[in-house]
């Protein structure tokens, strides 16, 4: 039995980056031997075991063969005869196909170290094209390592293009796709993930609603970058620079989908795009089974982001409706995330990345004013049921009128 550290742990050590998760491969062992040594099996699909003390994953060296469509369409073979090189060749990228023993002696049969130095994301073998999930994985790695100068090797991008055109991407489950998408959005340069997907034709398969934004113009006065797709990438970039959570990043990606539906004769204006985009946002949410908080914020940002930009001009009654829509009294965090998404939208414009956004503090102040209305005095006056609701609404409107007057002086 020989044990090797493999994959990301080796890659990141060589890059001088922190190593978080460690994967191990075991050569020359059987499942029975692993169990006899106290390892605990994980699931039924793969010969993977948890270490009895560390809890880290140890996988038996294995080969694989394509046997069906999609990410799960593989047959695995694990036995003591499978070599380390045979196990490594089934991996996606050369930089992930390196191993080292307990003395840090490197096994690198597919030149991963060379590609690390060349800053290239290159596939290990033609079998790369058998797994559609790898299109998303490579795009995610491109987003992760873009700051280090990594790019996708042209021949690998070619295989990704073949996968995108083959129909295999449609066999991916919503759960697997979302796992890659959500991880990619939380990388330092998530816009690169979208760019790579677009370069290989995968974006128009996975998110045609986002792909449709490229080439759609906007008024230059508000959008110096003009192109709606470019603007969306910039908003996503700003959300990462400002360390926004996944909910905000997802909303930033989808906020302008309605502009892809604007008839060409109406360009560069996009009247009511906030409302026309809602059905598209809902469709994308459902396609990937995004978490409920991501779905809700994306829809609210899509519908109300222009309200956010015009916050200083809104009538108190409109401001109250906005606050009610977000349920700021019970869910203040969601409104805070809306404000953040609006600010990222305002900054995601060429040359305006450092602009101030006074609307943010104004909206926070409005929420505070509305929340400051006490219910108890109204109860003491005898209000109850629907009448109490109307009385609270009147008091909140009064508070917002006073807030607006004070803010304008």
C-alpha positions in Angstrom: 0.0 0.0 0.0 1.4 3.4 -1.1 -0.3 6.6 -0.2 0.1 9.9 -2.1 -1.2 13.4 -1.7 -2.9 14.4 -5.0 -4.6 17.2 -6.8 -5.3 20.6 -5.4 -3.1 20.2 -2.3 -0.1 19.6 -4.5 -1.0 22.3 -7.0 -1.5 25.0 -4.4 1.7 24.1 -2.4 3.7 24.6 -5.7 1.9 27.9 -6.3 2.7 29.0 -2.7 -1.0 29.3 -1.9 -2.6 28.1 1.3 -3.6 24.4 1.3 -7.0 23.9 2.7 -8.4 20.5 1.6 -6.1 17.5 1.1 -7.0 14.5 -1.0 -5.1 11.2 -0.9 -4.9 8.3 -3.3 -4.0 4.8 -2.2 -2.1 2.5 -4.7 -1.8 -1.2 -4.3 -4.7 -1.7 -1.7 -8.1 -3.3 -1.7 -11.3 -2.1 0.0 -11.0 -4.9 2.5 -7.5 -3.7 3.5 -8.8 -0.2 4.0 -11.6 -1.4 6.2 -9.2 -3.6 8.2 -7.1 -0.5 8.9 -10.1 1.3 10.4 -11.0 3.5 7.3 -14.8 4.2 6.9 -16.4 3.9 3.4 -18.1 6.9 1.9 -21.1 6.3 -0.3 -21.6 3.5 -2.8 -20.4 5.0 -6.1 -16.7 5.5 -5.5 -14.0 3.5 -3.6 -13.4 6.4 -1.1 -12.8 6.1 2.6 -12.4 8.5 5.6 -9.3 8.3 7.7 -10.2 7.0 11.2 -8.5 9.9 12.9 -8.2 12.9 10.5 -11.4 12.3 8.7 -9.7 13.2 5.4 -10.7 11.3 2.2 -8.5 8.5 0.9 -9.5 7.1 -2.5 -8.3 3.8 -4.0 -6.4 4.3 -7.3 -8.9 3.8 -10.1 -9.6 3.9 -13.8 -12.8 5.1 -15.4 -14.7 4.5 -18.7 -17.5 6.5 -20.2 -20.8 4.5 -20.1 -23.5 7.1 -20.4 -24.4 10.8 -20.7 -23.4 13.6 -18.3 -21.3 13.9 -15.2 -22.4 10.6 -13.7 -22.1 8.5 -16.8 -18.9 6.6 -15.9 -17.9 3.1 -14.8 -15.1 2.9 -12.4 -12.6 0.1 -11.8 -10.5 0.1 -8.6 -7.9 -2.7 -7.9 -4.4 -3.0 -6.5 -3.1 -3.3 -10.0 -4.1 0.3 -11.0 -1.0 2.5 -11.1 -0.6 6.0 -9.9 -0.1 7.2 -13.5 -3.3 5.5 -14.5 -5.2 7.2 -11.7 -3.8 10.6 -12.5 -4.6 10.4 -16.3 -8.3 10.4 -15.6 -8.1 13.9 -13.9 -9.2 17.1 -15.7 -6.2 19.4 -15.8 -2.4 18.7 -15.8 -2.0 21.0 -12.8 -4.5 18.8 -10.9 -2.8 15.6 -12.0 0.3 15.7 -9.8 1.0 13.6 -6.7 3.6 13.6 -4.0 4.7 11.1 -1.3 5.3 11.8 2.3 8.8 13.1 1.4 7.3 15.6 -1.1 8.8 13.7 -4.0 6.7 14.8 -7.0 5.1 12.4 -9.5 4.2 14.5 -12.5 3.7 12.3 -15.6 1.6 14.9 -17.5 3.8 18.0 -17.0 1.6 19.8 -14.6 4.5 21.7 -13.1 5.5 23.0 -16.5 1.9 24.2 -17.1 1.9 25.9 -13.6 5.0 27.8 -14.6 3.5 28.6 -18.0 0.3 29.7 -16.3 -1.8 27.3 -18.5 -5.0 25.4 -17.7 -4.5 22.4 -20.0 -6.4 19.1 -20.1 -4.6 15.8 -19.3 -6.0 13.6 -22.0 -8.7 13.5 -24.7 -11.0 11.8 -22.1 -11.5 15.4 -20.8 -14.3 15.7 -23.4 -16.2 12.9 -21.8 -17.3 14.9 -18.7 -19.4 18.0 -19.3 -18.9 19.2 -15.8 -15.3 19.9 -16.7 -16.4 22.9 -18.8 -17.6 24.6 -15.6 -14.7 23.4 -13.6 -12.1 24.8 -16.0 -14.0 28.1 -16.2 -14.0 28.2 -12.3 -10.3 27.6 -12.1 -9.8 30.4 -14.7 -11.7 32.7 -12.4 -9.6 31.5 -9.4 -6.2 31.9 -10.9 -6.8 34.8 -13.3 -4.9 37.2 -11.0 -1.8 34.9 -11.3 -2.0 35.2 -15.1 -3.5 31.8 -15.9 -5.4 31.3 -19.2 -7.1 28.3 -20.8 -4.9 26.5 -23.3 -6.3 26.9 -26.8 -6.6 23.1 -27.4 -8.5 22.8 -24.1 -10.8 25.6 -25.0 -11.4 23.7 -28.3 -12.5 20.6 -26.4 -14.8 22.7 -24.2 -16.3 24.1 -27.3 -16.9 20.6 -28.6 -18.6 19.7 -25.3 -20.8 22.8 -25.5 -21.9 21.9 -29.0 -22.5 18.2 -28.2 -25.6 18.5 -26.1 -23.7 17.0 -23.1 -24.0 20.1 -21.0 -27.8 19.6 -21.0 -27.3 16.3 -19.1 -25.8 18.1 -16.1 -28.0 18.1 -13.0 -29.1 21.4 -11.5 -27.4 20.5 -8.3 -24.0 19.8 -9.9 -24.2 22.9 -12.1 -25.2 25.1 -9.1 -22.3 23.8 -7.0 -19.8 24.9 -9.7 -21.5 28.2 -10.5 -21.8 29.2 -6.8 -18.2 28.3 -6.1 -17.1 30.2 -9.2 -19.1 33.3 -8.3 -17.3 33.4 -5.0 -13.8 33.4 -6.6 -11.8 36.6 -6.7 -12.6 37.3 -10.4 -16.0 35.7 -11.1 -16.4 37.7 -14.3 -13.7 35.5 -15.8 -15.9 32.5 -15.2 -18.6 34.0 -17.4 -16.1 35.1 -20.0 -14.6 31.6 -20.4 -18.1 30.1 -20.6 -18.9 32.5 -23.3 -15.6 31.9 -25.2 -16.3 28.2 -25.5 -20.0 28.5 -26.3 -21.2 27.1 -23.0 -22.9 30.3 -21.8 -25.5 30.3 -24.5 -26.3 26.7 -23.5 -26.3 27.1 -19.7 -27.5 30.7 -19.4 -28.8 31.9 -22.8 -30.5 34.8 -20.9 -27.1 36.2 -19.8 -25.4 35.4 -23.2 -28.1 37.5 -24.9 -26.9 40.6 -23.1 -23.7 40.8 -25.1 -24.0 43.2 -28.1 -27.0 44.9 -26.6 -26.3 48.7 -26.3 -27.3 51.0 -23.4 -27.3 54.8 -23.3 -23.7 56.1 -23.3 -24.6 58.9 -20.8 -25.4 56.3 -18.1 -23.2 53.5 -19.4 -19.9 54.5 -20.9 -19.1 50.8 -21.5 -22.3 50.8 -23.7 -22.5 46.9 -24.0 -25.0 45.4 -21.5 -23.0 42.1 -21.3 -19.8 44.0 -20.6 -21.6 46.0 -17.9 -22.9 42.8 -16.3 -19.3 41.5 -16.1 -18.2 44.8 -14.5 -20.9 44.6 -11.9 -19.9 41.1 -11.1 -16.3 42.2 -10.8 -17.2 45.0 -8.4 -19.2 42.6 -6.3 -16.0 40.5 -5.8 -13.8 43.5 -5.2 -16.2 44.6 -2.4 -16.4 41.0 -0.9 -20.1 40.7 -1.4 -21.9 37.4 -0.4 -23.2 34.9 -2.9 -26.7 36.3 -2.8 -25.5 39.7 -4.0 -23.2 38.2 -6.6 -26.0 36.1 -8.1 -28.4 39.1 -8.1 -25.6 41.2 -9.9 -25.3 38.6 -12.6 -29.1 38.5 -13.3 -30.2 42.1 -12.6 -30.4 43.3 -16.2 -31.7 40.2 -18.0 -34.7 42.2 -19.2 -32.5 44.3 -21.5 -31.9 41.2 -23.6 -35.7 41.3 -24.5 -35.7 44.9 -25.7 -36.6 45.1 -29.4 -33.7 46.5 -31.5 -35.7 49.4 -32.7 -35.9 50.7 -29.1 -32.2 50.4 -28.4 -30.3 51.9 -26.6 -33.2 52.6 -24.2 -34.7 49.7 -22.2 -38.1 50.9 -20.9 -39.6 48.7 -18.2 -36.7 46.2 -18.4 -37.0 45.7 -14.7 -40.4 44.0 -15.1 -39.8 42.2 -18.4 -36.7 40.6 -16.8 -38.5 39.0 -13.9 -39.7 36.0 -15.8 -36.2 35.4 -17.1 -34.7 35.7 -13.6 -37.3 33.2 -12.3 -36.4 30.8 -15.2 -32.7 30.9 -14.4 -33.3 30.6 -10.7 -35.4 27.5 -11.3 -33.1 26.0 -13.9 -30.2 25.8 -11.3 -32.4 25.3 -8.2 -30.6 28.3 -6.6 -31.1 28.6 -2.8 -34.2 30.4 -1.8 -32.3 33.5 -0.5 -30.4 33.8 -3.8 -33.7 33.5 -5.8 -35.6 36.1 -3.7 -32.8 38.7 -3.8 -32.2 38.3 -7.5 -35.9 38.9 -8.2 -36.1 41.9 -5.9 -32.9 43.5 -7.3 -34.1 42.9 -10.8 -37.4 44.6 -10.1 -36.3 47.5 -7.9 -32.6 48.3 -8.7 -33.6 51.5 -10.6 -35.6 52.5 -7.5 -32.4 52.2 -5.6 -30.6 54.5 -8.0 -33.4 57.0 -7.9 -33.8 56.8 -4.1 -33.2 60.5 -3.4 -36.0 61.4 -5.8 -38.6 58.9 -4.7 -41.8 60.1 -3.1 -42.3 59.0 0.5 -45.2 56.7 -0.5 -43.0 55.0 -3.2 -40.2 54.7 -0.6 -42.7 53.0 1.8 -43.8 50.6 -0.9 -40.2 49.7 -1.5 -39.5 49.0 2.1 -42.7 47.0 2.4 -41.6 44.9 -0.6 -38.4 43.9 1.2 -40.1 43.4 4.6 -37.4 45.5 6.2 -39.0 45.2 9.6 -38.4 41.5 9.9 -35.7 41.0 7.3 -33.3 43.9 7.5 -30.4 42.0 6.1 -32.1 41.4 2.8 -32.6 45.1 2.3 -28.9 45.7 3.1 -28.0 43.2 0.4 -30.3 45.0 -2.1 -28.5 48.3 -1.3 -25.1 46.6 -1.9 -26.3 45.1 -5.2 -27.5 48.6 -6.4 -24.2 50.1 -5.4 -22.3 47.4 -7.4 -24.5 48.1 -10.4 -23.7 51.9 -10.1 -20.0 51.1 -9.9 -19.9 48.6 -12.7 -19.6 51.2 -15.4 -16.4 52.2 -17.2 -14.6 55.0 -15.5 -17.2 55.2 -12.7 -15.9 52.4 -10.5 -14.9 54.8 -7.6 -18.1 57.0 -7.8 -19.8 57.8 -4.5 -23.3 56.3 -3.9 -25.2 58.5 -1.5 -28.3 56.5 -2.2 -27.0 53.7 0.1 -27.0 55.8 3.3 -30.2 57.5 2.3 -32.0 54.1 1.9 -30.5 52.9 5.2 -31.8 56.0 6.9 -35.3 55.5 5.4 -35.4 52.0 6.7 -34.4 53.2 10.1 -37.1 55.9 10.1 -39.8 53.4 9.1 -38.7 50.9 11.7 -38.7 53.5 14.4 -42.5 53.7 14.4 -43.7 52.1 17.6 -46.8 49.8 17.5 -47.6 49.9 21.2 -49.1 53.4 21.3 -51.4 52.5 18.4 -52.6 49.4 20.3 -53.3 51.6 23.3 -55.4 53.8 21.1 -57.6 50.7 20.3 -56.4 49.9 16.8 -56.5 46.2 15.9 -56.8 44.0 12.9 -56.7 45.7 9.4 -57.2 49.1 11.1 -54.0 48.6 13.0 -52.2 47.8 9.8 -53.5 50.9 8.2 -52.5 53.0 11.2 -49.0 51.6 11.2 -48.7 52.4 7.5 -49.9 56.0 8.0 -47.3 56.5 10.8 -44.5 55.1 8.8 -45.5 57.3 5.9 -45.4 60.3 8.2 -42.0 59.3 9.5 -40.7 58.9 5.9 -42.0 62.4 5.0 -40.2 63.9 7.9 -37.1 61.9 7.0 -37.1 63.2 3.4 -37.7 66.8 4.5 -34.8 66.6 6.9 -32.5 64.9 4.4 -33.2 67.6 1.8 -32.3 70.5 4.1 
